[in-house]
Amino acid sequence: MFKHYAEYYDAIYSDKDYQKEILNLKKIFEKMNGKFHLGNLLELGCGTGGHALHLCPFYENYTGVDLSGEMIEQFAMKLYPSHFAFQANRCGYTTRNTEFSVTENSNVMSIKDKNREVSFHILNLAKDSLELNISTSFDTCISLFHVFSYMTNDNDVQNYLKNAARYLKKDGLFIFDYWNKTGVKHLGLESRKKEFLISAGKIVREVTPLSKGRENQADIMIDVKVFDHQGKMIETFLEKHPMRFFYKDEIEIFLSEAGFKIEMICGEDKIEGNVAPEESDWAGIVVARKILCPL
Ligand SMILES: C[S@@+](CC[C@H](N)C(=O)[O-])C[C@H]1O[C@@H](n2cnc3c(N)ncnc32)[C@H](O)[C@@H]1O
């Protein structure tokens, strides 16, 4: 999942309004804490950094976690392009970038620049445990664009929440969004086909949901074909994204079991009025505060 999609992800979601979502986060913080300051920030399912890149002025240190090394690579290339230029040129390389230092092993990359430390961890939040230096703790955790809905069974959800709670400071905020079951049932899962222009030509993406009578999840089949300017197909792949949809009260139970106090659960565009997710909302957004340490 997201292995091949990573290269085209930013082009496919180029019209996603990350800026608006950052404003939503700002509204949430102003409601909760009075000011928009994220402190040490943990992001679960950071992807190619759509949110984090906009959030740079508001955090001190940053840790991004994702299942897909390919998504993280796209993100890191945007954040530290000269490091990756350095990697690409390693053989014939002569000048060293002195603005930052990089430590890497197979699934962790940590980049220290003058002002802060940025780390990336490749791991499966549903199965693995995030292992960090014991002194690391976070003021805020975010997980946006429906990463939570990739947790398709109860064990996955519990492990993911444990990872969120593990290094979050007491009273730290956890903000995530998810597919709202009442909205998905009412609005309905549909097949869609869309084209996206890229410098090499165009991408044609077809999305087909397969729910096979299941109540709370569907496999979203994503068929991607990439064509050059002459119309010749240069790449094709199919990815399956299993997605789960949740009722608000299910989310409440999972969160309280994981040691979180719920501050708000509302429709993703209904933050100001704090209106609970309803039939017209495909997604809900949750603001929870860590009150207990996970066992
Ligand atoms: C729709 S993308 C969102 C990426 C980013 N948050 C954004 O807003 O653009 C979902 C991301 O969640 C990651 N993801 C899905 N399941 C995961 C898991 N079990 N553990 C870690 N990351 C996961 C995917 O690799 C992908 O980068």
The ligand as an SDF file (V2000), in Angstrom:
LIG
                    3D

 27 29  0  0  0  0  0  0  0  0999 V2000
   -4.2830    9.1710    2.8800 C   0  0  0  0  0  0  0  0  0  0  0  0
   -2.6110    9.1010    3.3450 S   0  0  0  0  0  0  0  0  0  0  0  0
   -2.4550   10.5510    4.3600 C   0  0  0  0  0  0  0  0  0  0  0  0
   -1.0430   11.0900    4.3940 C   0  0  0  0  0  0  0  0  0  0  0  0
   -0.9030   12.4730    5.0360 C   0  0  0  0  0  0  0  0  0  0  0  0
   -1.3440   12.4430    6.4180 N   0  0  0  0  0  0  0  0  0  0  0  0
   -1.6750   13.5070    4.2460 C   0  0  0  0  0  0  0  0  0  0  0  0
   -2.5740   14.1350    4.8240 O   0  0  0  0  0  0  0  0  0  0  0  0
   -1.3880   13.6990    3.0590 O   0  0  0  0  0  0  0  0  0  0  0  0
   -2.5950    7.8210    4.5710 C   0  0  0  0  0  0  0  0  0  0  0  0
   -1.1960    7.5660    5.1030 C   0  0  0  0  0  0  0  0  0  0  0  0
   -1.3110    6.6650    6.2060 O   0  0  0  0  0  0  0  0  0  0  0  0
   -0.2560    5.7250    6.1030 C   0  0  0  0  0  0  0  0  0  0  0  0
   -0.6720    4.4950    6.7950 N   0  0  0  0  0  0  0  0  0  0  0  0
   -1.7350    3.7080    6.5040 C   0  0  0  0  0  0  0  0  0  0  0  0
   -1.7780    2.6560    7.3350 N   0  0  0  0  0  0  0  0  0  0  0  0
   -0.7220    2.7810    8.1710 C   0  0  0  0  0  0  0  0  0  0  0  0
   -0.2180    1.9980    9.2280 C   0  0  0  0  0  0  0  0  0  0  0  0
   -0.8110    0.8640    9.5970 N   0  0  0  0  0  0  0  0  0  0  0  0
    0.9010    2.4120    9.8720 N   0  0  0  0  0  0  0  0  0  0  0  0
    1.5180    3.5610    9.4930 C   0  0  0  0  0  0  0  0  0  0  0  0
    1.0820    4.3510    8.4950 N   0  0  0  0  0  0  0  0  0  0  0  0
   -0.0140    3.9670    7.8290 C   0  0  0  0  0  0  0  0  0  0  0  0
   -0.0600    5.5220    4.6110 C   0  0  0  0  0  0  0  0  0  0  0  0
    1.1950    4.9470    4.2910 O   0  0  0  0  0  0  0  0  0  0  0  0
   -0.2500    6.9420    4.0930 C   0  0  0  0  0  0  0  0  0  0  0  0
    0.9500    7.6610    4.0330 O   0  0  0  0  0  0  0  0  0  0  0  0
  1  2  1  0
  2  3  1  0
  2 10  1  0
  3  4  1  0
  4  5  1  0
  5  6  1  0
  5  7  1  0
  7  8  2  0
  7  9  1  0
 10 11  1  0
 11 12  1  0
 11 26  1  0
 12 13  1  0
 13 14  1  0
 13 24  1  0
 14 15  1  0
 14 23  1  0
 15 16  2  0
 16 17  1  0
 17 18  1  0
 17 23  2  0
 18 19  1  0
 18 20  2  0
 20 21  1  0
 21 22  2  0
 22 23  1  0
 24 25  1  0
 24 26  1  0
 26 27  1  0
M  CHG  2   2   1   9  -1
M  END
$$$$
